[in-house]
Amino acid sequence: MANRFESDFRIDPLAVTINETDEAKNLWETVAYFATEEDAEEARRLLQVPSGIISTLPDMDWVKHSLEGLAPVVAGRFFLHGSHDRKRRRHGGVPFEIDAGTAFGTGHHGTTTGCLLALDAILKRRRPERILDLGCGTGVLAIAAALAVKRKTLATDIDPEAVRVTQLNAALNGVAPLLHGVTAPGLKHSRIAHGAPYDLIFANILARPLISLAHGLKNILAPGGTLILSGLTRDQIRWVSAAYRNRGLVPAQTLLLGNWATLVFSNPAKQNRPKRKRFGRIVSGAVGRGWEEA
């Protein structure tokens, strides 16, 4: 990747990584890797960067090294592995295969593991009929659910490449007929509306989008349905939880893996209808036009 900063010099790192270090403060870290120490020092001098965000790229087998860091994920009945670990595949439970690729997510992040553990707990009590995976990435959660319950699952993502990869992974794991993928920003797609209400919804994204989607997710969650939220840190639990509790959902479980949290909410089977005063008495009343859930 070549970055032109001024007309009189050019910087050509071998690789660049960009990582979010603090979502709340909108802080990001950029690291540039160079072939030699001399190239790294020259880039540091030209950019006038005092700290160590510029480094040499070690000489190693990077494919082998990256795969060594992707050991199988065990989450209850689920055994998620890459193609390099097929020999370690379980015969029992729900094994499935996802490789790192052009879409985000291999299942190794604490948020995804938390969602799989939450799904495992739900399946001990019931089998959801209608399932939505919002922000599917590589399709880990949608594929796990489809394999476990053998029901049709809708997987959506704002990134069309993620939807393409999800469908490829579904075919690889034998659930292509059960999984339908669509590209959609948030809940804005007719296919999402037509499939509602859902008995189980996954939303493993980020705290701010989760809060903005609270009203919409509540509306498409079936009475008695379950909502699994993740992509948030421990310090964001109260913030996100409040948005969903204010809409009548009941906290059912909180899973913590490191600094990452997964929240499980249930939608009461008996919906509380809004009440209004009439002649000094409290009576039940349907929501009319102009009303909006808090």
N, C-alpha and C positions, 0 to 999 in steps of 0.2 A: 504494500500500500504506500503510495507516495503522497506526501502532504506538502503543498507549496505554501510557505508562510511569507516569504518575501521574494521579490523578483531576482535577487542576487544569490540565493542559496536554496538547496533542495534537500529534504530529509527523507530517507528511504528505510524505515524500519522493516524488519522481517515479519513482525506481527505486532498487533496492537490489541489490548484488552481494555474494556470499559466496564467498570463495576459500580453499582450503586452502593454507597457505604452508609448513608443515612437518608431514608425516604422522607422523614419529617422535615429535615433541613435542606433537602434536595441537594445532597452532596454526592459527588461522583469521583471515582479515581480512574485515571487513565495511565496505563503502563505500556511503554514502547520497548520492544526487544530488538537488539542489533546483533550482527554476526560477530563483531569483535569489540573489545573494550575501547579501542581507538574510535570506532564509529559512534559508540555510545557517548564517549566523552565529548566528541565533536558536536553531537546533537545537543548535549547538555549545555555546552558553551554557547551555541547559536540560540538556543531557546532561553538561556539564562535561568535554568531551573536549578535551585540549590539542593533540593531533596532527591531521594533515590527513586524517581518514577521511570528512570531510563536504565536499562540493564542489558547485559549480553545474554544471548540465547544459548543455554547449555547444549552440548553435543550429545544427544541421546535419541533412542527410538521413541519418539513422542506418541506414536500410535499404541505401542505396547505399554508405555507409561500411563497413558490415559485410561486404557482398559483395565489396568491393575487397580485403578482407583474406583472402578465400577463393579464392585462385588455384588452378588445377588442381594436383593432386598426381600426380607422376610417380614410380612405383616399379617399376623394371624394365619388364615388359610392361604393367603396370597404369596406366591414365590415369583418375583420379578427378576429376570436375568437378561443379559445381553447374549448375542450370538456366540461370543467367545466362551460362554459358560454353559453351553447346551449339555455338556456331559454331567453337569451338576444338577440338572433339571430334576425336580421332584416328580414322583409318580402319583402321590396323593395331593390333596388340596387343589388349588387353582394356580398352576404354573403358567406363565406367559412371557413372551420375549419382546423387548423393546431395545433398539440400539440408538445411540446418540446419532443425531443427524442434523438436518436443516431446520428442524422445528425445536422449540424449547421444551425440555423435560425428558429425563430418563427414569424418573421415579425415585431417584436417590435423595432428593431434597426432603427435609423434614416435614414440609407441608404436604407433599404427596403421600409420604408414609403415614402421616397422621390421618389423611383422608381414607387410605386403605384400611387402617385399623378401625376407623369409625364405621366403614362399610362392613367389615367383618363382624362387628358387634351388632349391627342392624340385622344382618342376615341370620343371626342366631335366633331372632324373634319373628321375622317375617320376610317375605319375598316381594319387593316392590314390582309393580307392573309397568309403570311409565317412568322413564328415567331421562334426565337431562344433565349433560356435562357442559357447563358454561365456561369457556376459556380452556378448551381441551388440550392445547399444546400438542403433544405426540399421541394423545388419546389413552394414556395410562388408565385413568379412572373409568372412562367410558368402556374400555375393553375389559377391564376387571369386572365391572358390573354385568356386562353382557355375557361374559363367560360364566359368572357365578349364578345368575338367575335365568339365563336363556330367554331374555326378553328384549324387545326392540329398544334401542337406546339412541337418543339424539345427541350428537356432539357438535358444539359450535365454537368458533373462534373468530376474532377480528382479523387474523392473519390467514389468507387463503393457503399459504404454504403449510401451515399447521393442520388445516383441514385435509389437505392432500396427503400429508404424512400419516395422519390419524387413520385415513381410509386404507392406506397401504399396510399399516400395522394391524388393522382389523383383519385384513385378508391373510396376513402372515399367521395370525393366531386363530384363524378359522371362524371368525364372527362377522365377516363382511355382510352377510345377509341380514344381520341383526342391527348393524350400526349405520346410521345415516348422518353424514357430516354436512354442515352448511356454514358458509362464511357470513358472519353477522356482527355488527357493533352492538355489544350489550344484548338486550332482548328484542332488538328491532329486526324481526324477521317473521314473516307469516307462518313459516314452518314451526317456529317456537310457539306461536299463539295457537295453531291448530292442534298441537300435541298436548296442550294444557287441559286439565291440571295434572301436575306431575306428583307421583308418590315419593320420588327421591330426586333431589337436585344437588349437584356438586357445583361449587363456585370457588375454585382455587385460583384467585387472582391477586389483588392487592387491597389494602385497607380502604383507601379512598373510593375506588370503584365499588367495593362491597357496600359501602354506606350509601352511595348514590343509587344503587340497585335494590335497596331494601324494600321499597314500596312495590316495585315490579315483581321481585321474587316472591314476596308474600302473596301477591295476586295470582300467581300461576302455580302455587304450591297447594296440593289437594288437602282437604281436611284430613287430619291424621297423618299427613305426609311428613317427610324428614328433609331438612336442609343442612348440608355439610359445607361450612365455610372455612377457607384457609388462605394462606398467602399473607398472614399478618404476624406481627411479633407480640411478645408478651405484653409490652407496654401499650399495645393497641386493642387489647381484649375488651376493656370497658367501653371504649369509644365505639367499636363495631357492635358489640353486644347490645348496647343501649339502642342503637338504630333498629334492631330487630325485635327487641323486647317491647319497644314503643309501638310496634305494629302487631302486637298480640302473639308473637311466637314465644315459645317456652324453651329456655335453655335446658338441654338434656345431657350434654357431656362436653367437657373441655379436655383436650389432649395437648400436652406440652412435650415437645422434642427439642431440646436445646433452647434456643431463644424463639423458636417458632411455635405457633399455636394453631389448633384446629378446633372450631366451634361447631357443635351439633345442636340444632333447634328442631322442635316439633311443632306442628300446626295443630292446635286443639281440634278434635273431631267435631265438637259442638262449638260452632262459631258464636261468639258474643255479639249480638246485634246492637248498634248504637241506640241510646235511649234519649228521649227528649221530654221536656216538661210540657204538660198540657193541663191548664186549670189547676195548677198546684200539685198534680199527681205525676209520678214517673210511670211512663208507659213505654212498651217496646215499639220501635218504629223502624222501618226500612230506610236505608240510606237513599236520599233523593238526589236530584241533580244539584250540583254546586257543592256537594259534600266531598271532602277528601280525607282519607285516613291520616291520622297524625303519624 
